[in-house]
Amino acid sequence: MAKNTSSSAFRKIDIDQYNEDNFKEDETESSGPTGPDEGEICALLNQGRYIEALKLVLGNAPVGSTNQQVKDNALAITL
């Protein structure tokens, strides 16, 4: 047996982080995809540069985002 088991210094691993019930989704939404810039898209459309506007919208699509509002805004800009 260990000489000093009353000390908590030997507990360096948090085993609760491996429990599936305690899983927390990564909170990286602030740096995640935000969708296309509406101002830039409108400027391109007003200039008649429709192909460039479409490329910009598709290139900045919020594919990996879990925020439904961002996805809806991108869809509205695209249509």
Distance bins in CASP14 RR format, pairs under 12 A and 6 or more apart:
PFRMAT RR
TARGET T0000
AUTHOR 0000-0000-0000
RMODE 2
METHOD distances of the structure
MODEL  1
2 9 0 0 0 0 0 1 0 0 0 0 0
2 10 1 0 0 1 0 0 0 0 0 0 0
3 10 0 0 0 0 0 1 0 0 0 0 0
4 10 0 0 0 0 1 0 0 0 0 0 0
5 11 0 0 0 0 0 1 0 0 0 0 0
14 22 0 0 0 0 1 0 0 0 0 0 0
15 22 0 0 0 0 0 1 0 0 0 0 0
16 22 1 0 1 0 0 0 0 0 0 0 0
16 23 0 0 0 0 0 1 0 0 0 0 0
16 24 0 0 0 0 0 1 0 0 0 0 0
17 23 0 0 0 0 1 0 0 0 0 0 0
17 24 0 0 0 0 1 0 0 0 0 0 0
25 66 1 0 0 1 0 0 0 0 0 0 0
26 32 0 0 0 0 0 1 0 0 0 0 0
26 64 0 0 0 0 0 1 0 0 0 0 0
26 66 0 0 0 0 1 0 0 0 0 0 0
27 66 0 0 0 0 0 1 0 0 0 0 0
27 67 0 0 0 0 0 1 0 0 0 0 0
28 64 0 0 0 0 0 1 0 0 0 0 0
28 65 0 0 0 0 0 1 0 0 0 0 0
28 66 0 0 0 0 0 1 0 0 0 0 0
28 67 0 0 0 0 0 1 0 0 0 0 0
29 62 0 0 0 0 0 1 0 0 0 0 0
29 64 0 0 0 0 0 1 0 0 0 0 0
29 65 1 0 0 1 0 0 0 0 0 0 0
29 66 1 0 0 1 0 0 0 0 0 0 0
29 67 1 0 0 1 0 0 0 0 0 0 0
29 68 0 0 0 0 0 1 0 0 0 0 0
29 69 0 0 0 0 0 1 0 0 0 0 0
29 70 0 0 0 0 1 0 0 0 0 0 0
30 65 0 0 0 0 0 1 0 0 0 0 0
30 67 0 0 0 0 0 1 0 0 0 0 0
30 70 0 0 0 0 0 1 0 0 0 0 0
31 65 0 0 0 0 0 1 0 0 0 0 0
32 60 0 0 0 0 0 1 0 0 0 0 0
32 62 0 0 0 0 1 0 0 0 0 0 0
32 63 0 0 0 0 0 1 0 0 0 0 0
32 64 1 0 0 1 0 0 0 0 0 0 0
32 65 1 0 0 1 0 0 0 0 0 0 0
32 66 0 0 0 0 1 0 0 0 0 0 0
32 67 0 0 0 0 1 0 0 0 0 0 0
32 70 0 0 0 0 1 0 0 0 0 0 0
33 59 0 0 0 0 1 0 0 0 0 0 0
33 60 1 0 0 1 0 0 0 0 0 0 0
33 61 1 0 0 1 0 0 0 0 0 0 0
33 62 1 0 1 0 0 0 0 0 0 0 0
33 63 1 0 0 1 0 0 0 0 0 0 0
33 64 1 0 1 0 0 0 0 0 0 0 0
33 65 1 0 1 0 0 0 0 0 0 0 0
33 66 0 0 0 0 0 1 0 0 0 0 0
33 67 0 0 0 0 1 0 0 0 0 0 0
33 70 1 0 0 1 0 0 0 0 0 0 0
33 71 0 0 0 0 1 0 0 0 0 0 0
33 73 0 0 0 0 0 1 0 0 0 0 0
33 74 0 0 0 0 1 0 0 0 0 0 0
34 60 0 0 0 0 1 0 0 0 0 0 0
34 61 0 0 0 0 0 1 0 0 0 0 0
34 62 1 0 0 1 0 0 0 0 0 0 0
34 64 0 0 0 0 0 1 0 0 0 0 0
34 65 1 0 0 1 0 0 0 0 0 0 0
34 67 0 0 0 0 1 0 0 0 0 0 0
34 69 0 0 0 0 0 1 0 0 0 0 0
34 70 1 0 0 1 0 0 0 0 0 0 0
34 71 0 0 0 0 0 1 0 0 0 0 0
34 73 0 0 0 0 1 0 0 0 0 0 0
34 74 0 0 0 0 1 0 0 0 0 0 0
34 77 0 0 0 0 0 1 0 0 0 0 0
35 41 0 0 0 0 0 1 0 0 0 0 0
35 56 0 0 0 0 0 1 0 0 0 0 0
35 57 0 0 0 0 1 0 0 0 0 0 0
35 58 0 0 0 0 0 1 0 0 0 0 0
35 59 0 0 0 0 1 0 0 0 0 0 0
35 60 1 0 1 0 0 0 0 0 0 0 0
35 61 1 0 0 1 0 0 0 0 0 0 0
35 62 1 0 1 0 0 0 0 0 0 0 0
35 63 0 0 0 0 1 0 0 0 0 0 0
35 64 0 0 0 0 0 1 0 0 0 0 0
35 65 1 0 0 1 0 0 0 0 0 0 0
35 67 0 0 0 0 1 0 0 0 0 0 0
35 69 0 0 0 0 0 1 0 0 0 0 0
35 70 1 0 1 0 0 0 0 0 0 0 0
35 71 0 0 0 0 1 0 0 0 0 0 0
35 72 0 0 0 0 0 1 0 0 0 0 0
35 73 1 0 0 1 0 0 0 0 0 0 0
35 74 1 0 1 0 0 0 0 0 0 0 0
35 75 0 0 0 0 0 1 0 0 0 0 0
35 76 0 0 0 0 0 1 0 0 0 0 0
35 77 0 0 0 0 1 0 0 0 0 0 0
35 78 0 0 0 0 0 1 0 0 0 0 0
36 42 0 0 0 0 0 1 0 0 0 0 0
36 43 0 0 0 0 0 1 0 0 0 0 0
36 44 0 0 0 0 0 1 0 0 0 0 0
36 45 0 0 0 0 0 1 0 0 0 0 0
36 52 0 0 0 0 0 1 0 0 0 0 0
36 53 0 0 0 0 1 0 0 0 0 0 0
36 54 0 0 0 0 0 1 0 0 0 0 0
36 55 0 0 0 0 0 1 0 0 0 0 0
36 56 1 0 1 0 0 0 0 0 0 0 0
36 57 1 0 1 0 0 0 0 0 0 0 0
36 58 0 0 0 0 1 0 0 0 0 0 0
36 59 1 0 0 1 0 0 0 0 0 0 0
36 60 1 0 1 0 0 0 0 0 0 0 0
36 61 1 0 0 1 0 0 0 0 0 0 0
36 62 0 0 0 0 1 0 0 0 0 0 0
36 70 0 0 0 0 0 1 0 0 0 0 0
36 71 0 0 0 0 0 1 0 0 0 0 0
36 73 0 0 0 0 1 0 0 0 0 0 0
36 74 1 0 1 0 0 0 0 0 0 0 0
36 75 0 0 0 0 0 1 0 0 0 0 0
36 76 0 0 0 0 0 1 0 0 0 0 0
36 77 1 0 1 0 0 0 0 0 0 0 0
36 78 1 0 0 1 0 0 0 0 0 0 0
37 43 0 0 0 0 1 0 0 0 0 0 0
37 44 0 0 0 0 0 1 0 0 0 0 0
37 53 0 0 0 0 0 1 0 0 0 0 0
37 56 1 0 0 1 0 0 0 0 0 0 0
37 57 0 0 0 0 1 0 0 0 0 0 0
37 59 0 0 0 0 0 1 0 0 0 0 0
37 60 1 0 0 1 0 0 0 0 0 0 0
37 73 0 0 0 0 0 1 0 0 0 0 0
37 74 0 0 0 0 0 1 0 0 0 0 0
37 77 0 0 0 0 1 0 0 0 0 0 0
38 44 0 0 0 0 0 1 0 0 0 0 0
38 45 0 0 0 0 0 1 0 0 0 0 0
38 53 0 0 0 0 0 1 0 0 0 0 0
38 56 0 0 0 0 0 1 0 0 0 0 0
38 57 0 0 0 0 1 0 0 0 0 0 0
38 60 0 0 0 0 0 1 0 0 0 0 0
38 70 0 0 0 0 0 1 0 0 0 0 0
38 73 1 0 0 1 0 0 0 0 0 0 0
38 74 0 0 0 0 1 0 0 0 0 0 0
38 76 0 0 0 0 1 0 0 0 0 0 0
38 77 1 0 1 0 0 0 0 0 0 0 0
38 78 0 0 0 0 0 1 0 0 0 0 0
39 45 0 0 0 0 1 0 0 0 0 0 0
39 46 0 0 0 0 1 0 0 0 0 0 0
39 53 0 0 0 0 0 1 0 0 0 0 0
39 56 0 0 0 0 0 1 0 0 0 0 0
39 57 0 0 0 0 0 1 0 0 0 0 0
39 77 0 0 0 0 1 0 0 0 0 0 0
40 46 0 0 0 0 0 1 0 0 0 0 0
40 47 0 0 0 0 0 1 0 0 0 0 0
40 49 0 0 0 0 0 1 0 0 0 0 0
40 52 0 0 0 0 1 0 0 0 0 0 0
40 53 0 0 0 0 1 0 0 0 0 0 0
40 55 0 0 0 0 0 1 0 0 0 0 0
40 56 1 0 0 1 0 0 0 0 0 0 0
40 57 0 0 0 0 1 0 0 0 0 0 0
40 60 0 0 0 0 1 0 0 0 0 0 0
40 77 0 0 0 0 0 1 0 0 0 0 0
41 47 0 0 0 0 0 1 0 0 0 0 0
41 48 0 0 0 0 0 1 0 0 0 0 0
41 49 0 0 0 0 0 1 0 0 0 0 0
41 50 0 0 0 0 0 1 0 0 0 0 0
41 52 0 0 0 0 1 0 0 0 0 0 0
41 53 1 0 1 0 0 0 0 0 0 0 0
41 54 0 0 0 0 1 0 0 0 0 0 0
41 55 0 0 0 0 0 1 0 0 0 0 0
41 56 1 0 0 1 0 0 0 0 0 0 0
41 57 1 0 0 1 0 0 0 0 0 0 0
41 58 0 0 0 0 0 1 0 0 0 0 0
41 59 0 0 0 0 0 1 0 0 0 0 0
41 60 0 0 0 0 1 0 0 0 0 0 0
41 73 0 0 0 0 0 1 0 0 0 0 0
41 74 0 0 0 0 1 0 0 0 0 0 0
41 76 0 0 0 0 0 1 0 0 0 0 0
41 77 1 0 1 0 0 0 0 0 0 0 0
41 78 0 0 0 0 1 0 0 0 0 0 0
41 79 0 0 0 0 0 1 0 0 0 0 0
42 48 0 0 0 0 0 1 0 0 0 0 0
42 49 0 0 0 0 0 1 0 0 0 0 0
42 53 0 0 0 0 1 0 0 0 0 0 0
42 56 0 0 0 0 0 1 0 0 0 0 0
42 57 0 0 0 0 0 1 0 0 0 0 0
42 77 0 0 0 0 1 0 0 0 0 0 0
43 49 0 0 0 0 1 0 0 0 0 0 0
43 52 0 0 0 0 0 1 0 0 0 0 0
43 53 0 0 0 0 1 0 0 0 0 0 0
43 56 0 0 0 0 0 1 0 0 0 0 0
44 50 1 0 0 1 0 0 0 0 0 0 0
44 51 0 0 0 0 1 0 0 0 0 0 0
44 52 1 0 1 0 0 0 0 0 0 0 0
44 53 1 1 0 0 0 0 0 0 0 0 0
44 54 0 0 0 0 1 0 0 0 0 0 0
44 55 0 0 0 0 1 0 0 0 0 0 0
44 56 1 0 0 1 0 0 0 0 0 0 0
44 57 0 0 0 0 1 0 0 0 0 0 0
44 77 0 0 0 0 0 1 0 0 0 0 0
45 51 0 0 0 0 0 1 0 0 0 0 0
45 52 0 0 0 0 1 0 0 0 0 0 0
45 53 1 0 1 0 0 0 0 0 0 0 0
45 54 0 0 0 0 1 0 0 0 0 0 0
45 56 0 0 0 0 0 1 0 0 0 0 0
45 57 0 0 0 0 0 1 0 0 0 0 0
45 77 0 0 0 0 1 0 0 0 0 0 0
45 78 0 0 0 0 0 1 0 0 0 0 0
46 53 0 0 0 0 1 0 0 0 0 0 0
47 53 0 0 0 0 1 0 0 0 0 0 0
48 54 0 0 0 0 0 1 0 0 0 0 0
49 55 0 0 0 0 1 0 0 0 0 0 0
49 56 0 0 0 0 1 0 0 0 0 0 0
50 56 0 0 0 0 0 1 0 0 0 0 0
50 57 0 0 0 0 0 1 0 0 0 0 0
50 78 0 0 0 0 0 1 0 0 0 0 0
51 57 0 0 0 0 0 1 0 0 0 0 0
51 58 0 0 0 0 0 1 0 0 0 0 0
52 58 0 0 0 0 0 1 0 0 0 0 0
52 59 0 0 0 0 0 1 0 0 0 0 0
53 59 0 0 0 0 0 1 0 0 0 0 0
53 60 0 0 0 0 0 1 0 0 0 0 0
53 77 0 0 0 0 1 0 0 0 0 0 0
53 78 0 0 0 0 1 0 0 0 0 0 0
54 60 0 0 0 0 0 1 0 0 0 0 0
54 61 0 0 0 0 0 1 0 0 0 0 0
54 77 0 0 0 0 0 1 0 0 0 0 0
54 78 1 0 0 1 0 0 0 0 0 0 0
54 79 0 0 0 0 0 1 0 0 0 0 0
55 61 0 0 0 0 0 1 0 0 0 0 0
55 78 0 0 0 0 0 1 0 0 0 0 0
56 74 0 0 0 0 0 1 0 0 0 0 0
56 77 0 0 0 0 1 0 0 0 0 0 0
56 78 0 0 0 0 0 1 0 0 0 0 0
57 73 0 0 0 0 0 1 0 0 0 0 0
57 74 1 0 0 1 0 0 0 0 0 0 0
57 75 0 0 0 0 1 0 0 0 0 0 0
57 76 0 0 0 0 0 1 0 0 0 0 0
57 77 1 0 0 1 0 0 0 0 0 0 0
57 78 1 0 1 0 0 0 0 0 0 0 0
57 79 0 0 0 0 1 0 0 0 0 0 0
58 74 0 0 0 0 1 0 0 0 0 0 0
58 75 0 0 0 0 0 1 0 0 0 0 0
58 77 0 0 0 0 0 1 0 0 0 0 0
58 78 0 0 0 0 1 0 0 0 0 0 0
59 74 0 0 0 0 0 1 0 0 0 0 0
59 78 0 0 0 0 0 1 0 0 0 0 0
60 70 0 0 0 0 0 1 0 0 0 0 0
60 73 0 0 0 0 0 1 0 0 0 0 0
60 74 1 0 0 1 0 0 0 0 0 0 0
60 77 0 0 0 0 1 0 0 0 0 0 0
60 78 0 0 0 0 0 1 0 0 0 0 0
61 70 0 0 0 0 1 0 0 0 0 0 0
61 71 0 0 0 0 1 0 0 0 0 0 0
61 73 0 0 0 0 0 1 0 0 0 0 0
61 74 1 0 1 0 0 0 0 0 0 0 0
61 75 0 0 0 0 1 0 0 0 0 0 0
61 77 0 0 0 0 0 1 0 0 0 0 0
61 78 0 0 0 0 1 0 0 0 0 0 0
62 68 0 0 0 0 1 0 0 0 0 0 0
62 69 0 0 0 0 1 0 0 0 0 0 0
62 70 1 0 1 0 0 0 0 0 0 0 0
62 71 1 0 1 0 0 0 0 0 0 0 0
62 72 0 0 0 0 1 0 0 0 0 0 0
62 73 0 0 0 0 1 0 0 0 0 0 0
62 74 1 0 1 0 0 0 0 0 0 0 0
62 75 0 0 0 0 1 0 0 0 0 0 0
62 77 0 0 0 0 0 1 0 0 0 0 0
62 78 0 0 0 0 0 1 0 0 0 0 0
63 70 0 0 0 0 0 1 0 0 0 0 0
63 71 0 0 0 0 1 0 0 0 0 0 0
63 74 0 0 0 0 1 0 0 0 0 0 0
64 70 0 0 0 0 1 0 0 0 0 0 0
64 71 0 0 0 0 1 0 0 0 0 0 0
64 74 0 0 0 0 0 1 0 0 0 0 0
65 71 1 0 0 1 0 0 0 0 0 0 0
65 72 0 0 0 0 0 1 0 0 0 0 0
65 73 0 0 0 0 0 1 0 0 0 0 0
65 74 0 0 0 0 1 0 0 0 0 0 0
67 73 0 0 0 0 1 0 0 0 0 0 0
67 74 0 0 0 0 0 1 0 0 0 0 0
68 74 0 0 0 0 0 1 0 0 0 0 0
68 75 0 0 0 0 0 1 0 0 0 0 0
69 75 0 0 0 0 0 1 0 0 0 0 0
69 76 0 0 0 0 0 1 0 0 0 0 0
70 76 0 0 0 0 0 1 0 0 0 0 0
70 77 0 0 0 0 0 1 0 0 0 0 0
71 77 0 0 0 0 0 1 0 0 0 0 0
71 78 0 0 0 0 0 1 0 0 0 0 0
72 78 0 0 0 0 0 1 0 0 0 0 0
72 79 0 0 0 0 0 1 0 0 0 0 0
73 79 0 0 0 0 0 1 0 0 0 0 0
END
